[in-house]
Each structure stands twice: as structure tokens, then as C-alpha cells.
Amino acid sequence: MAPLPVARPAEPARADFNAVGMAGLLLAAVLFAYFPALRGGFLWDDDAHVTPLKLRSLHGLWRIWFEVGATQQYYPVLHSAFWLEHRLWGDSVLGYHVANAALHAAASWLLILVLRRLSFPAAVLAGLVFALHPVCVESVAWISEQKNTLSAVFYLAAALLYLRFDQTRRRSLYCLASGLFVLALLTKTVTATLPAALLVVFWWRRGRIGWRRDVMPLVPWLAVGAACGLFTAWAERKLIGAEGADFSLSVLQRVILAGRVVVFYAGKLIFPGRLVFIYPRWTIDAGAPGQYVYLLGILILLAALAMVARRRRGPLAGLLFFAGTLFPVLGFVNVYPFLFSFVADHFQYLASIGILVPIAWGLLWIVVRIPVGAQARACLLLAVPAALGILTWRQCRNYRDSDTLNRATLRENPSAWLADYNLAVSLGSRPGGLPEAISEYEATLSLKPDHWAARSNLGSALLRTPGRAADAVAEYEAALRLRPDFAEAQNNLGVALGRIPGRLPEAVAHLRIALRLKPDYDGAHNNLGALLVREPGSLSEAIGEYEAALRIAPDHAEYHYNLANALALIPLRLPEAIGEYRAALRLDPDYMEAHSNLGAALARAPGGLSAGISEYEAAKRLAPGNPRIRSNLAKALARVPGKMPEAVLEYEAAVRIDPADPQTHMDFGVLLSGITGRAQDAASEFEAAIRLRPDFAEAHFGLGVILLRMPGQRAEAVGHLERALEIRPDLEPARRILERLKTDDK
């Protein structure tokens, strides 16, 4: 590691340093290097960080600050920033990417100012190296990690003001620095290491740490940082889920892990090759001698640097800053990402300063000793950040979209089950992607059989595949064996069982369990309503479930639609059904099914036929190729005097669109049978319905009736009427006609 220079008293900024110009240069360099990522989309958990609908109001902002659990992590300053950004540019991904890049440039600029305050000779080079190092790509290109870039701005601004306070002892500077430190903590808790980092800096500059001058002013910071750190550790375990068998490491294993983590991160900073979004998860075996090599190497390096510190404290200070800032992610405290990897590039965003700053000094030390002119030296120095910028550009290409990132991860780390899982989720949400999504879920489970979410999602993918409802049930049941309190899996299992004949009672039971586990689960209320509609005598309870879903999510158009369908089954509640259909259409004017069913309801209501036809026509405009809509429109038009030709045209369109639908042929035949001169056409439609569905009793009856009108067709007509009665013994019109024919014969 390149040594830091011997500390010198701080000097005022030289006149030749243009702070504004440097800020502009850094911003331009960062935007250029990160350009491939700026055009990218949301990744992994970005949609969980970008402010959801329920938090976009002023009350939502209040919840961000005062309701633990309202956001994925309790970082209220971060989520307030996301709240404000959503106000500025909504869901525009570009806005979030540019904001994150600008924050990274600002952090790099503040690093230069801090280093200049410390009279560090390679301040500008260090800032450029930090700004363009590819290890930072994960923090800058991934919108969720705005927690890193924003907290770094507060962290470095607090450090800068505190260093000024250290010189002047002005209370106002101390208060401002303390406020910025608290903002940093409320953005990301890893910034709790700042007071310890400042003590390392003071030791580096002065060779000792004074209790009154150095430690006492930082005691409140240490206390607040420790409290925030303990709260975050609790939240990681209890709210996010960083506990269980995957996190069960002994104290010795954690010590071994810490040594390996420090070496790994330092290696990626010095040789930034093969950077991966998800690195392989190491096996930590305290019984394997080779596992102690990393820890032993760290201890030897510490001992050597301690000896060197008698003359140069810089190298040891850099290592202490690096390891100390990494402490929260060394393995002594559980963090959720340890579930799939013990290391991640974004974990060392701030800590990297401890290595990159000495590297910058070392580069300057080497270059100034090369016998070339000043311009050549400047070119040599700039070549390093330029090369890093090229690597950053290349790395950013992996962050174009979620699929690209996950596939790039799997190329470097085929054991990354989380990448398989994320890829499956992405594929499952796009047309035609279901078969590959199923394959990726199966790949996830081959690597991690106890991944209950993958089991549940695989079940959902199978449920969407024709003929695989039973396989879906098996996956949901497997998910529930792993996590019985998984309300979503209980809900999904209920839906799947509801599609299997004879298993409706089980389906209802699982949906009731889902609602016991999660009473405000609007989707489960809606799905339970859909099942209860099918149970005899449960229509009233089904309506109650739909109403419960709407109390929780009143702006959900589908819930209004489903409630309307249930209400429409009760003649006296038809006006309420019409109101619910209209509520659904206010929320979603292009809801084709709601237009169609509203048309049917209005056609049944007194004086509503004309309005019903208008709704059918609205549905037709949205789905002109839907034969059922054309058929229903034809039925309604046939009831309006003078509209029979239009009704015929609609039926002709319906049978042309779907000639294999026996019901449409049947309905068209009924219409034609009432038009003078179209008896033969009616018979042809009834015959088509029978060819498609030989046991279609109503079609046999209709054909029998129409044949009775044709000379010489009585015997065939009787045959069809008898066939209709054979299929449906309760078809009284057919029985009466046959009895009348027998009476006539007598």
C-alpha cells in the first residue's frame, strides 16, 4: 500500500484551485463514464425504494419518518429524497440515474475539499480516482444505492465542517457538522463510523489523540452512531429477516470471515477486474487451515505498518480507515445480503477512500520522479482515472436493465441463485417469457431448494400454464412447508385449488387462512369472493368479501367489476351492479369486460337497452375481434325495432371471427329463425352448432323446430326434438311439441 505523506498543518486553499470548475469537471466525467447506465431501467429492488403510491402524499412523508416498516429500511432521509424526486420527475428512471450520478460527483468533489483541508498533495487525483473507479458502479448505477451516494455527501460535508471546527473551535461549525452527521446516519447507518474515522485522521496528523481536544467533542457522535447502528442491526434481523440457519456463524467463523472480506475488497480496489453484482458465497470452515491465510496476512500487514508508523503514519491510518469503515459489513453483524453473498461492491463505497487516497498519493510520488516535463506528468497522472473511467463505462453496460444484469452475473457466477430468481421474475412478467421463467425458477431451486419465494412464484408460473394447476398446487404446498405463515402462498394455493374440480372447499379454507395471517390482504378478500360465488348459498358472503377488498383498496377497478358481477346475479340489486360497473370504468375507461357486462346489465334494466347497446359498442371498439361481444351486441340490437339487419351483421362477424363456437352458431340460428325467408340459414347455423357440440340440446331443439316449418322434413325434425329431450329431459318445450305432434297424428 502506498504511504500517506507525513501530516502537515492545514493550509488555506490556493488561489489556483477553482472549486466550481472542479465540481463541473467531476460531474461531466461521471456523467460520461456512467452514460450506459443512465439509459437503464429499474433493477432488482429499485421499485421497492422509489416511493410507492401509498407514500406519495404528505401523510406518506409523515409515515416515512414516523412509521417503522413503512419503507423497506428505516432510512427516512433517503426515502424523503426519493419522495421529493418522485414529485419532480415521477417514475422517469433517467431522473433517478442522473440524480445518483450527480450525488456521486458531489461526494467526489467533497472528498477533494476534505483532502485539501488536510493539505494532501494528491487531492484532485484522489477525487478523480474515486469518481471513476469501477467498484463504485454498483452504488451509482443501482438506484436503490442512492443511500450510498447521498449518505456520502452528508458524511464528507460533515467531515469537512468538523475539520474546520477542529481548527477554529467555533460552536456554529460543530452544530452544523453534527446536523450533517445525523442526516448521514438517517440516510445509511454505515456512516456511524465517521467519528472513529476522524480520530484516525487526527492521529495521522498529530501523532497522538488528545482526550479533551479530539475525543470529547466526538463522544455525542459516537453515542448517536452506536444507537443507530444497534437499531439497524435489530431491524436487519427482525424486520428484514437477517437471521436463521444461513446466518448462523460462530465467533471464530466471523473472525475468519472478516479477514477474508478485508483482503477481498482491497484486492478489487487495486485490481478492479471481474466485478460481479453477486459474488459467490464462501464456505467458512474454521477447521480448514487455509481459511486462516487471509486473517494471518492482515495481522502481519498490521504489524509491519505499526513498525513503519514510527516514521510514516499514513499507511496504517489508511488501513485503519478502510477496515474500520468496513466494520458493519465484516460479518460481526448480520446483514440480509449475507444470505446470498458475504461481499458486494456497494458495501465498500465509503471504505474505498482508505485505499484509493493512498494509491493516488503513491501515483503522484512515482510520477513526479519521472524525468519528463510538467505536461507529460499531467498526462501520466490523468491516464489512471481515464483508464478507470473506461472500465466504469464497460461495467455500466451490465446495468442497462434487469435481464442484462442478471445474465451478466450468471456468466461470472453460475451459482448465483438470486440472479436466476430475479431473471425468472422478470421473464414471467413479459409476454411469451413464461417457459423460460419456469426454467429459471427450477434453476434457482436446484441451487437453493429452501427458497420459499421461488417455490411460490414457480407455482404462480405453473398456474398460468394450461393443464398444470396440480403442479402449481404442489409448489405452493412446498412453499408453505418452508414458511407456513406466508399469506401470499396461502392465497395462491387457494386460487390454484379452486381450479381443480372437487377441491373448492379446500381452496376456500386456504384463503381464509391467508386472511387470518393478513387481515388487510385485499387480493385474498377478492379471491375468496370469487370462490364463494361458486358455492351454493354463499353469494351474500361473496359480496361481503368483495366489499372488504374495496374498503382496503377502493381504487382497484377489478374489485368493483367483480362486485358488480356478483350483485348482477341478484335481480333486486341490479342497480347497485350497474353502479359498480360504472365505478370500475371511472378508474379504468378501457376496461373492456366492464363495458360488456355493464351493457348486459343495462339491457336487463327497464329502459336501459339503448344505454346497454352503447356499452356493447364501447367494448367492441376496445376488442373488435371478440366474438362474444359481437354476439351480445347482436342480441341487444335484435330487440330494437329496425335494428335487425345490424344484428345479423354482428352475428355474421361473430361466427366469422370464431367459427368453432357452438353457442354463437346457436344464438345466430335463433335470430335467423325469426326472420322471414331465413329458415334455411337458421337451420344451417343450428347444424353447425350440433357438429361442434353433438350433445347441444338447445341446438337440436332449435333445428327440430325450424325443420317442422319445411316441407318433407317432419321425420328429421322429430328426430332432433327427441334427441334434445334425451339429452335434457327437463326441456319442456320439446316435450310439448312432441306430444302435440302425436296428438295430431291420432
CORKAKA-V658703 format. One record per backbone hydrogen bond with DSSP energy under -0.5 kcal/mol. NH is the residue of the N-H (numbers start at 1). CO is the residue of the C=O. If there is no record, write none. Layout:
nh=[NH:NH]
co=[CO:CO]
//
This chain:
nh=[7:17:18:19:22:23:24:25:26:27:28:29:30:31:32:33:34:35:37:38:39:40:41:46:48:49:49:50:55:56:61:62:63:64:65:66:67:68:70:75:77:78:79:80:81:82:83:84:85:86:87:88:89:90:92:93:96:97:98:99:100:101:102:103:104:105:106:107:108:109:110:111:112:113:114:115:116:117:118:119:120:123:126:127:128:129:130:131:132:133:136:137:139:140:141:142:143:145:146:147:148:149:150:151:152:153:154:155:156:157:158:159:160:161:162:163:164:165:166:167:168:169:174:175:176:177:178:179:180:181:182:183:184:185:186:187:188:191:192:193:194:197:198:199:200:201:202:203:204:205:206:207:214:215:216:218:219:219:220:222:223:224:225:226:227:228:229:230:231:232:233:234:235:236:237:238:239:240:241:242:243:247:248:249:254:255:256:257:258:259:260:261:262:263:264:265:266:267:268:269:270:271:273:279:282:284:285:286:288:289:291:292:293:296:297:298:299:300:301:302:303:304:305:306:307:308:309:310:311:312:317:318:319:320:321:322:323:324:325:326:327:327:329:330:338:339:340:341:347:348:348:349:352:353:354:355:356:357:359:360:361:362:363:364:365:366:367:368:369:370:372:377:378:379:380:381:382:383:384:384:385:386:387:388:389:390:391:392:393:394:395:396:397:397:398:399:400:405:406:407:408:409:410:411:412:413:416:417:419:420:421:422:423:424:425:426:427:428:429:429:430:433:437:438:439:440:441:442:443:444:445:446:447:448:451:452:455:456:457:458:459:460:461:462:463:464:465:466:468:472:473:474:475:476:477:478:479:480:481:482:483:486:487:490:491:492:493:494:495:496:497:498:499:500:501:503:507:508:509:510:511:512:513:514:515:516:517:518:521:522:525:526:527:528:529:530:531:532:533:534:535:535:538:542:543:544:545:546:547:548:549:550:551:552:553:556:557:559:560:561:562:563:564:565:566:567:568:569:570:571:573:574:577:578:579:580:581:582:583:584:585:586:587:588:591:592:595:596:597:598:599:600:601:602:603:604:605:608:612:613:614:615:616:617:618:619:620:621:622:623:626:627:630:631:632:633:634:635:636:637:638:639:639:640:641:643:647:648:649:650:651:652:653:654:655:656:657:658:661:662:665:666:667:668:669:670:671:672:673:674:674:675:676:678:682:683:684:685:686:687:688:689:690:691:692:693:696:697:700:701:702:703:704:705:706:707:708:709:709:710:713:717:718:719:720:721:722:723:724:725:726:727:728:731:732:734:735:736:737:738:739:740:741:742:743:744:745:746]
co=[204:14:16:17:18:19:20:21:22:23:24:25:26:27:28:29:30:32:34:34:35:37:400:43:45:45:46:46:52:53:57:58:59:60:61:62:63:66:67:73:186:186:75:76:77:78:79:80:81:82:83:84:85:86:89:91:92:93:94:95:96:97:98:99:100:101:102:103:104:105:106:107:108:109:110:111:112:113:114:116:115:120:122:123:124:125:126:127:128:129:133:134:136:136:137:138:141:142:143:144:145:145:146:147:148:149:150:151:152:153:154:155:156:157:158:159:160:161:162:163:164:165:170:171:172:173:174:175:176:177:178:179:180:181:182:184:184:188:189:190:191:193:194:195:196:197:198:199:200:201:202:203:210:210:211:215:215:216:216:218:219:220:221:222:223:224:225:226:227:228:229:230:231:232:233:234:235:235:236:236:241:244:245:247:250:251:252:253:254:255:256:257:258:259:260:261:262:263:264:265:266:267:271:343:280:282:283:284:285:287:288:289:290:292:293:294:295:296:297:298:299:300:301:302:303:304:305:307:308:308:313:314:315:316:317:318:319:320:321:322:323:324:326:327:335:336:337:337:344:344:345:346:348:350:351:352:352:353:355:356:357:358:359:360:361:362:363:364:366:367:370:373:374:375:376:377:378:379:380:381:381:382:383:384:385:386:387:388:389:390:391:392:393:394:395:396:397:401:402:403:404:405:406:407:408:409:413:415:416:416:417:418:419:420:421:422:423:424:425:426:427:430:433:434:435:436:437:438:439:440:441:442:443:444:448:450:451:452:453:454:455:456:457:458:459:460:462:464:465:468:469:470:471:472:473:474:475:476:477:478:479:483:485:486:487:488:489:490:491:492:493:494:496:497:499:500:503:504:505:506:507:508:509:510:511:512:513:514:518:520:521:522:523:524:525:526:527:528:529:531:531:532:535:538:539:540:541:542:543:544:545:546:547:548:549:553:555:556:556:557:558:559:560:561:562:563:564:566:567:569:570:571:573:574:575:576:577:578:579:580:581:582:583:584:588:590:591:592:593:594:595:596:597:598:599:600:601:605:608:609:610:611:612:613:614:615:616:617:618:619:623:625:626:627:628:629:630:631:632:633:634:635:636:637:639:640:643:644:645:646:647:648:649:650:651:652:653:654:658:660:661:662:663:664:665:666:667:668:669:670:671:672:674:675:678:679:680:681:682:683:684:685:686:687:688:689:693:695:696:697:698:699:700:701:702:703:704:705:706:707:710:713:714:715:716:717:718:719:720:721:722:723:724:728:730:731:731:732:733:734:735:736:737:738:739:740:741:742]
//
